[in-house]
C-alpha cells in the first residue's frame, strides 16, 4: 500500500472521529465556549498528545488524569495494575508534555485528540479510566466511538452535574511552588489523606514549564464560568452499553458525591468512604483493583423491542 493511500486512510479515520466527537459533545451544555475554542473542521494534529507507556498484554488501559495534573500521578495505580497489561497514561492537552498539542480547550477537544491518537496508533478496543476532567473526556470518547471502548471507569468524573467548587479549582490552577500545590491537593482530598511527595514534585515540575501556569488559569476560568461546570445530558449516558463503573469519594470537596445519585441504572457505583476528590492518590491500590474488575465485565445486552408493527 502506498504512503499516499495510508495518509488518505488515516485522514479519513481521524475526520470520522472528529465528526463523532462533535455530535457527542454538542449537548454538553452550559460552557459552550469551552467546547468550541478550537476549529470544528477536521484536520490532522500538529503534534499528538504525549502518553507514557508501560507493560504489555492483550488488554490496553488508557489513563486520563484530571485538570491541572499530569500522567505521572498514575504511578502507583500503574504499578498495582502490574506488567501484564499495556498501559497508556496521557498528559491531557494543555498539560505537561501535551501543553502545545492539538486538543487544548477542554473536554471535547481533548476527547477528539486522544481518540485520533489511538486511531493513529492502530489500537482496537481499549479500557478507559478517567479522573475528574479526565472522566468527562473519557465519557465523551465513549459516546463518540463506543465500539472502541471495552470498559469505562470514571473516578469522580466531571460533567455529571453543574455543581463545582469553582474557587478551589481556580486556586489550584494558579498554585505555584510545592507548598501551595500541596495545600491545594490536601484541600481536595479527604480529611485523613496526605498528598504523596512524588505527585507534589511532578506537578511542581510541570508548572515550571513555559506557559503552563497561564494555560491552567485560562482553562479553569473557562471551565467554571458562572461558578458551574458543563453537564453531559443523562439521556446520552443511558446509551452507553459498555461496562461503566463510577467511583466517588464520600468526602469530595470539589464535585459533590450526590452527583452520582442520578446515574443510569446499568452503571455500577462504588463509594470510597472518607476519601475526597483525589482518588488516584488517596487509594491507588483500590482504584487498580476496581479497574481490573471492570475490565472483566461484559457489555450489557441490548433490550429487544417488542410490539413492532407487522410488516
Rosetta blueprint (number, residue, H / E / L):
1 X L
2 X L
3 X H
4 X H
5 X H
6 X H
7 X H
8 X H
9 X H
10 X H
11 X H
12 X H
13 X H
14 X H
15 X H
16 X H
17 X H
18 X H
19 X H
20 X H
21 X H
22 X H
23 X H
24 X H
25 X H
26 X L
27 X L
28 X L
29 X E
30 X L
31 X L
32 X H
33 X H
34 X H
35 X H
36 X L
37 X L
38 X L
39 X L
40 X L
41 X L
42 X L
43 X L
44 X L
45 X L
46 X L
47 X L
48 X L
49 X L
50 X L
51 X E
52 X E
53 X E
54 X E
55 X L
56 X L
57 X L
58 X L
59 X L
60 X E
61 X E
62 X E
63 X E
64 X E
65 X L
66 X L
67 X L
68 X L
69 X L
70 X L
71 X H
72 X H
73 X H
74 X H
75 X H
76 X H
77 X H
78 X H
79 X H
80 X H
81 X H
82 X L
83 X L
84 X L
85 X L
86 X E
87 X E
88 X E
89 X E
90 X E
91 X L
92 X L
93 X L
94 X L
95 X L
96 X H
97 X H
98 X H
99 X L
100 X L
101 X L
102 X L
103 X L
104 X L
105 X L
106 X L
107 X H
108 X H
109 X H
110 X H
111 X H
112 X H
113 X H
114 X H
115 X H
116 X H
117 X H
118 X H
119 X H
120 X H
121 X L
122 X L
123 X L
124 X L
125 X L
126 X E
127 X E
128 X E
129 X E
130 X E
131 X E
132 X L
133 X H
134 X H
135 X H
136 X H
137 X H
138 X H
139 X H
140 X H
141 X H
142 X H
143 X H
144 X H
145 X L
146 X H
147 X H
148 X H
149 X E
150 X E
151 X E
152 X E
153 X E
154 X E
155 X E
156 X L
157 X L
158 X L
159 X L
160 X L
161 X L
162 X L
163 X E
164 X L
165 X L
166 X H
167 X H
168 X H
169 X H
170 X H
171 X H
172 X H
173 X H
174 X H
175 X L
176 X L
177 X L
178 X H
179 X H
180 X H
181 X H
182 X H
183 X H
184 X H
185 X H
186 X H
187 X H
188 X H
189 X L
190 X L
191 X L
192 X L
193 X L
194 X L
195 X L
196 X L
197 X H
198 X H
199 X H
200 X H
201 X H
202 X H
203 X H
204 X H
205 X H
206 X H
207 X H
208 X L
209 X L
210 X L
211 X L
212 X H
213 X H
214 X H
215 X H
216 X H
217 X H
218 X H
219 X H
220 X H
221 X H
222 X H
223 X H
224 X L
225 X H
226 X H
227 X H
228 X E
229 X L
230 X L
231 X E
232 X L
233 X L
234 X H
235 X H
236 X H
237 X H
238 X H
239 X L
240 X L
241 X L
242 X L
243 X E
244 X E
245 X E
246 X E
247 X E
248 X E
249 X E
250 X L
251 X L
252 X L
253 X L
254 X L
255 X L
256 X L
257 X H
258 X H
259 X H
260 X H
261 X L
262 X L
263 X L
264 X L
265 X L
266 X L
267 X L
268 X E
269 X E
270 X E
271 X E
272 X E
273 X L
274 X L
275 X L
276 X L
277 X L
278 X L
279 X H
280 X H
281 X H
282 X H
283 X L
284 X H
285 X H
286 X H
287 X H
288 X H
289 X H
290 X H
291 X H
292 X H
293 X H
294 X H
295 X H
296 X L
297 X L
298 X L
299 X L
300 X L
301 X L
302 X L
303 X L
304 X L
305 X L
306 X L
307 X L
308 X L
309 X L
310 X L
311 X L
